[in-house]
């Protein structure tokens, strides 16, 4: 089960209103990411250590 199914999906406040964004769900052992235009399609799930590293790299 994807993290989002347990904890809920969130969109960035920076996303546009045309649906060109991803949704993220944080919780438990990591984070799940999906395409907001196709929520029933594939979900990428990573452990919390890798997600934290990814977010820190975005801020650098």
PyMOL commands that set and color helices and strands:
alter all, ss='L'
color gray80, all
select helices_A, chain A and resi 3-7+36-38+48-59
alter helices_A, ss='H'
color red, helices_A
select strands_A, chain A and resi 10-11+22-27+30-35+43-47
alter strands_A, ss='S'
color yellow, strands_A
deselect
rebuild
show_as cartoon
